[in-house]
Amino acid sequence: MASSGPVIPPADVDRLFQPFQRLGTTHASNGTGHGLGLSIVAAIATAHDAAVTAHAPPEGGLHIEVNFPAPPPPAG
């Protein structure tokens, strides 16, 4: 998944996965978010043994990748 948006300092990317963390109302598109979206993504990924990676490109926005493990082979 990728989004467009303002430049995100690389040091702030990990912080955005913590509950109630936002870059600030000047960066939000409409200022109505509560800073829970990426923490929910991280919780779901953890519950399913998935890996989440995030990268803030220098031109702005955020690229997020969630990789779920392969399902076990069927029994039998």
N, CA, C and O atoms as a GROMACS GRO file, in nm:
protein
  304
    1MET      N    1   0.085  -0.116   0.000
    1MET     CA    2   0.000   0.000   0.000
    1MET      C    3   0.090   0.122   0.000
    1MET      O    4   0.194   0.123   0.065
    2ALA      N    5   0.050   0.222  -0.070
    2ALA     CA    6   0.126   0.347  -0.073
    2ALA      C    7   0.028   0.463  -0.066
    2ALA      O    8  -0.082   0.456  -0.121
    3SER      N    9   0.070   0.567   0.001
    3SER     CA   10  -0.012   0.687   0.006
    3SER      C   11   0.071   0.805  -0.039
    3SER      O   12   0.194   0.803  -0.033
    4SER      N   13   0.003   0.906  -0.085
    4SER     CA   14   0.072   1.031  -0.116
    4SER      C   15   0.053   1.120   0.005
    4SER      O   16  -0.034   1.096   0.089
    5GLY      N   17   0.131   1.218   0.014
    5GLY     CA   18   0.116   1.309   0.127
    5GLY      C   19   0.245   1.383   0.152
    5GLY      O   20   0.337   1.381   0.070
    6PRO      N   21   0.252   1.448   0.265
    6PRO     CA   22   0.371   1.527   0.296
    6PRO      C   23   0.491   1.436   0.324
    6PRO      O   24   0.476   1.316   0.346
    7VAL      N   25   0.606   1.496   0.323
    7VAL     CA   26   0.728   1.424   0.358
    7VAL      C   27   0.721   1.386   0.506
    7VAL      O   28   0.688   1.469   0.591
    8ILE      N   29   0.753   1.260   0.534
    8ILE     CA   30   0.755   1.211   0.672
    8ILE      C   31   0.902   1.189   0.708
    8ILE      O   32   0.971   1.114   0.641
    9PRO      N   33   0.949   1.254   0.813
    9PRO     CA   34   1.087   1.229   0.854
    9PRO      C   35   1.106   1.081   0.888
    9PRO      O   36   1.026   1.025   0.962
   10PRO      N   37   1.211   1.018   0.835
   10PRO     CA   38   1.232   0.875   0.861
   10PRO      C   39   1.230   0.839   1.010
   10PRO      O   40   1.188   0.729   1.045
   11ALA      N   41   1.275   0.927   1.095
   11ALA     CA   42   1.276   0.900   1.239
   11ALA      C   43   1.134   0.890   1.297
   11ALA      O   44   1.117   0.835   1.406
   12ASP      N   45   1.035   0.942   1.228
   12ASP     CA   46   0.896   0.940   1.278
   12ASP      C   47   0.816   0.819   1.231
   12ASP      O   48   0.707   0.796   1.282
   13VAL      N   49   0.867   0.742   1.136
   13VAL     CA   50   0.789   0.633   1.078
   13VAL      C   51   0.749   0.530   1.184
   13VAL      O   52   0.631   0.495   1.193
   14ASP      N   53   0.843   0.481   1.263
   14ASP     CA   54   0.811   0.380   1.365
   14ASP      C   55   0.711   0.432   1.468
   14ASP      O   56   0.624   0.358   1.514
   15ARG      N   57   0.722   0.558   1.502
   15ARG     CA   58   0.631   0.619   1.601
   15ARG      C   59   0.487   0.615   1.552
   15ARG      O   60   0.395   0.606   1.634
   16LEU      N   61   0.465   0.621   1.421
   16LEU     CA   62   0.329   0.624   1.367
   16LEU      C   63   0.253   0.493   1.390
   16LEU      O   64   0.131   0.489   1.375
   17PHE      N   65   0.324   0.386   1.428
   17PHE     CA   66   0.260   0.258   1.457
   17PHE      C   67   0.215   0.248   1.602
   17PHE      O   68   0.156   0.147   1.641
   18GLN      N   69   0.242   0.350   1.682
   18GLN     CA   70   0.198   0.352   1.821
   18GLN      C   71   0.060   0.418   1.828
   18GLN      O   72   0.032   0.510   1.751
   19PRO      N   73  -0.026   0.371   1.920
   19PRO     CA   74  -0.161   0.430   1.928
   19PRO      C   75  -0.157   0.581   1.953
   19PRO      O   76  -0.074   0.632   2.029
   20PHE      N   77  -0.248   0.650   1.890
   20PHE     CA   78  -0.273   0.793   1.907
   20PHE      C   79  -0.156   0.881   1.862
   20PHE      O   80  -0.139   0.993   1.911
   21GLN      N   81  -0.075   0.831   1.769
   21GLN     CA   82   0.036   0.909   1.715
   21GLN      C   83  -0.002   0.962   1.578
   21GLN      O   84  -0.048   0.887   1.491
   22ARG      N   85   0.019   1.088   1.559
   22ARG     CA   86  -0.006   1.153   1.430
   22ARG      C   87   0.109   1.248   1.404
   22ARG      O   88   0.184   1.285   1.495
   23LEU      N   89   0.123   1.287   1.280
   23LEU     CA   90   0.226   1.386   1.248
   23LEU      C   91   0.183   1.525   1.289
   23LEU      O   92   0.266   1.616   1.298
   24GLY      N   93   0.056   1.543   1.314
   24GLY     CA   94   0.004   1.674   1.350
   24GLY      C   95  -0.106   1.715   1.254
   24GLY      O   96  -0.114   1.663   1.143
   25THR      N   97  -0.189   1.806   1.296
   25THR     CA   98  -0.304   1.845   1.215
   25THR      C   99  -0.261   1.916   1.087
   25THR      O  100  -0.338   1.918   0.991
   26THR      N  101  -0.142   1.975   1.083
   26THR     CA  102  -0.099   2.042   0.961
   26THR      C  103  -0.065   1.942   0.853
   26THR      O  104  -0.062   1.977   0.735
   27HIS      N  105  -0.037   1.815   0.892
   27HIS     CA  106  -0.003   1.713   0.794
   27HIS      C  107  -0.124   1.629   0.753
   27HIS      O  108  -0.125   1.572   0.644
   28ALA      N  109  -0.224   1.621   0.837
   28ALA     CA  110  -0.341   1.537   0.807
   28ALA      C  111  -0.425   1.602   0.698
   28ALA      O  112  -0.436   1.724   0.691
   29SER      N  113  -0.484   1.518   0.614
   29SER     CA  114  -0.562   1.572   0.503
   29SER      C  115  -0.685   1.648   0.548
   29SER      O  116  -0.720   1.750   0.489
   30ASN      N  117  -0.751   1.600   0.654
   30ASN     CA  118  -0.869   1.672   0.702
   30ASN      C  119  -0.870   1.690   0.853
   30ASN      O  120  -0.965   1.748   0.907
   31GLY      N  121  -0.767   1.644   0.921
   31GLY     CA  122  -0.755   1.667   1.064
   31GLY      C  123  -0.851   1.588   1.151
   31GLY      O  124  -0.863   1.617   1.270
   32THR      N  125  -0.921   1.488   1.096
   32THR     CA  126  -1.020   1.415   1.175
   32THR      C  127  -0.969   1.282   1.228
   32THR      O  128  -1.041   1.216   1.304
   33GLY      N  129  -0.849   1.240   1.192
   33GLY     CA  130  -0.798   1.111   1.239
   33GLY      C  131  -0.763   1.115   1.386
   33GLY      O  132  -0.743   1.221   1.446
   34HIS      N  133  -0.755   0.994   1.444
   34HIS     CA  134  -0.720   0.983   1.585
   34HIS      C  135  -0.585   0.915   1.606
   34HIS      O  136  -0.542   0.899   1.720
   35GLY      N  137  -0.518   0.876   1.498
   35GLY     CA  138  -0.388   0.814   1.511
   35GLY      C  139  -0.394   0.668   1.550
   35GLY      O  140  -0.303   0.618   1.617
   36LEU      N  141  -0.500   0.598   1.510
   36LEU     CA  142  -0.513   0.457   1.545
   36LEU      C  143  -0.491   0.362   1.428
   36LEU      O  144  -0.467   0.244   1.450
   37GLY      N  145  -0.500   0.410   1.306
   37GLY     CA  146  -0.497   0.323   1.188
   37GLY      C  147  -0.377   0.231   1.181
   37GLY      O  148  -0.393   0.110   1.167
   38LEU      N  149  -0.257   0.285   1.190
   38LEU     CA  150  -0.138   0.201   1.177
   38LEU      C  151  -0.115   0.114   1.299
   38LEU      O  152  -0.055   0.007   1.288
   39SER      N  153  -0.161   0.157   1.416
   39SER     CA  154  -0.148   0.070   1.534
   39SER      C  155  -0.241  -0.050   1.520
   39SER      O  156  -0.208  -0.159   1.568
   40ILE      N  157  -0.355  -0.032   1.457
   40ILE     CA  158  -0.446  -0.145   1.432
   40ILE      C  159  -0.384  -0.239   1.329
   40ILE      O  160  -0.393  -0.361   1.344
   41VAL      N  161  -0.323  -0.184   1.225
   41VAL     CA  162  -0.254  -0.267   1.126
   41VAL      C  163  -0.146  -0.351   1.196
   41VAL      O  164  -0.135  -0.471   1.171
   42ALA      N  165  -0.068  -0.289   1.282
   42ALA     CA  166   0.039  -0.360   1.352
   42ALA      C  167  -0.016  -0.469   1.442
   42ALA      O  168   0.041  -0.578   1.450
   43ALA      N  169  -0.128  -0.442   1.511
   43ALA     CA  170  -0.188  -0.543   1.600
   43ALA      C  171  -0.240  -0.663   1.521
   43ALA      O  172  -0.222  -0.777   1.562
   44ILE      N  173  -0.304  -0.638   1.409
   44ILE     CA  174  -0.354  -0.747   1.325
   44ILE      C  175  -0.237  -0.828   1.270
   44ILE      O  176  -0.241  -0.951   1.269
   45ALA      N  177  -0.134  -0.760   1.224
   45ALA     CA  178  -0.017  -0.830   1.171
   45ALA      C  179   0.047  -0.917   1.280
   45ALA      O  180   0.082  -1.032   1.254
   46THR      N  181   0.061  -0.864   1.399
   46THR     CA  182   0.119  -0.941   1.510
   46THR      C  183   0.035  -1.063   1.542
   46THR      O  184   0.089  -1.171   1.564
   47ALA      N  185  -0.096  -1.048   1.544
   47ALA     CA  186  -0.186  -1.159   1.575
   47ALA      C  187  -0.176  -1.271   1.473
   47ALA      O  188  -0.208  -1.386   1.503
   48HIS      N  189  -0.133  -1.238   1.352
   48HIS     CA  190  -0.126  -1.338   1.244
   48HIS      C  191   0.018  -1.370   1.204
   48HIS      O  192   0.042  -1.426   1.097
   49ASP      N  193   0.114  -1.336   1.290
   49ASP     CA  194   0.256  -1.361   1.264
   49ASP      C  195   0.303  -1.300   1.131
   49ASP      O  196   0.388  -1.356   1.063
   50ALA      N  197   0.246  -1.187   1.097
   50ALA     CA  198   0.284  -1.117   0.973
   50ALA      C  199   0.392  -1.013   1.005
   50ALA      O  200   0.408  -0.971   1.120
   51ALA      N  201   0.462  -0.973   0.903
   51ALA     CA  202   0.564  -0.869   0.916
   51ALA      C  203   0.515  -0.742   0.847
   51ALA      O  204   0.462  -0.746   0.736
   52VAL      N  205   0.533  -0.630   0.915
   52VAL     CA  206   0.495  -0.499   0.859
   52VAL      C  207   0.622  -0.419   0.839
   52VAL      O  208   0.704  -0.406   0.930
   53THR      N  209   0.637  -0.364   0.720
   53THR     CA  210   0.748  -0.273   0.694
   53THR      C  211   0.691  -0.143   0.641
   53THR      O  212   0.590  -0.142   0.569
   54ALA      N  213   0.755  -0.034   0.676
   54ALA     CA  214   0.712   0.098   0.631
   54ALA      C  215   0.833   0.177   0.586
   54ALA      O  216   0.941   0.167   0.644
   55HIS      N  217   0.812   0.254   0.482
   55HIS     CA  218   0.919   0.336   0.426
   55HIS      C  219   0.861   0.471   0.384
   55HIS      O  220   0.758   0.477   0.317
   56ALA      N  221   0.926   0.576   0.425
   56ALA     CA  222   0.885   0.711   0.387
   56ALA      C  223   0.976   0.760   0.275
   56ALA      O  224   1.090   0.798   0.300
   57PRO      N  225   0.927   0.759   0.150
   57PRO     CA  226   1.011   0.806   0.040
   57PRO      C  227   1.042   0.956   0.054
   57PRO      O  228   0.963   1.030   0.112
   58PRO      N  229   1.154   0.999   0.002
   58PRO     CA  230   1.192   1.140   0.017
   58PRO      C  231   1.096   1.238  -0.050
   58PRO      O  232   1.092   1.355  -0.014
   59GLU      N  233   1.018   1.189  -0.149
   59GLU     CA  234   0.924   1.279  -0.216
   59GLU      C  235   0.791   1.293  -0.142
   59GLU      O  236   0.705   1.371  -0.183
   60GLY      N  237   0.773   1.218  -0.034
   60GLY     CA  238   0.652   1.228   0.047
   60GLY      C  239   0.569   1.101   0.044
   60GLY      O  240   0.593   1.012  -0.038
   61GLY      N  241   0.474   1.092   0.131
   61GLY     CA  242   0.387   0.976   0.141
   61GLY      C  243   0.449   0.866   0.226
   61GLY      O  244   0.552   0.886   0.290
   62LEU      N  245   0.384   0.751   0.225
   62LEU     CA  246   0.428   0.639   0.306
   62LEU      C  247   0.397   0.510   0.231
   62LEU      O  248   0.287   0.493   0.179
   63HIS      N  249   0.493   0.421   0.225
   63HIS     CA  250   0.475   0.289   0.164
   63HIS      C  251   0.474   0.187   0.276
   63HIS      O  252   0.568   0.181   0.356
   64ILE      N  253   0.369   0.106   0.283
   64ILE     CA  254   0.357   0.004   0.386
   64ILE      C  255   0.336  -0.130   0.318
   64ILE      O  256   0.260  -0.142   0.222
   65GLU      N  257   0.405  -0.231   0.369
   65GLU     CA  258   0.390  -0.367   0.318
   65GLU      C  259   0.364  -0.460   0.435
   65GLU      O  260   0.433  -0.454   0.537
   66VAL      N  261   0.264  -0.545   0.420
   66VAL     CA  262   0.231  -0.646   0.521
   66VAL      C  263   0.248  -0.782   0.456
   66VAL      O  264   0.182  -0.812   0.356
   67ASN      N  265   0.334  -0.864   0.511
   67ASN     CA  266   0.359  -0.997   0.457
   67ASN      C  267   0.314  -1.102   0.557
   67ASN      O  268   0.371  -1.116   0.665
   68PHE      N  269   0.211  -1.176   0.519
   68PHE     CA  270   0.159  -1.284   0.602
   68PHE      C  271   0.233  -1.413   0.568
   68PHE      O  272   0.271  -1.435   0.453
   69PRO      N  273   0.255  -1.498   0.668
   69PRO     CA  274   0.322  -1.625   0.639
   69PRO      C  275   0.233  -1.715   0.553
   69PRO      O  276   0.110  -1.701   0.552
   70ALA      N  277   0.297  -1.805   0.483
   70ALA     CA  278   0.220  -1.899   0.399
   70ALA      C  279   0.137  -1.989   0.490
   70ALA      O  280   0.180  -2.025   0.600
   71PRO      N  281   0.017  -2.025   0.446
   71PRO     CA  282  -0.067  -2.113   0.528
   71PRO      C  283  -0.003  -2.252   0.536
   71PRO      O  284   0.070  -2.294   0.446
   72PRO      N  285  -0.029  -2.323   0.645
   72PRO     CA  286   0.026  -2.458   0.656
   72PRO      C  287  -0.038  -2.550   0.551
   72PRO      O  288  -0.151  -2.526   0.507
   73PRO      N  289   0.033  -2.652   0.512
   73PRO     CA  290  -0.027  -2.745   0.415
   73PRO      C  291  -0.145  -2.817   0.478
   73PRO      O  292  -0.150  -2.835   0.599
   74PRO      N  293  -0.240  -2.859   0.396
   74PRO     CA  294  -0.356  -2.929   0.450
   74PRO      C  295  -0.314  -3.061   0.514
   74PRO      O  296  -0.225  -3.130   0.466
   75ALA      N  297  -0.381  -3.094   0.621
   75ALA     CA  298  -0.352  -3.221   0.691
   75ALA      C  299  -0.409  -3.338   0.610
   75ALA      O  300  -0.513  -3.327   0.545
   76GLY      N  301  -0.338  -3.446   0.616
   76GLY     CA  302  -0.395  -3.565   0.554
   76GLY      C  303  -0.314  -3.620   0.452
   76GLY      O  304  -0.352  -3.721   0.392
   0.00000   0.00000   0.00000
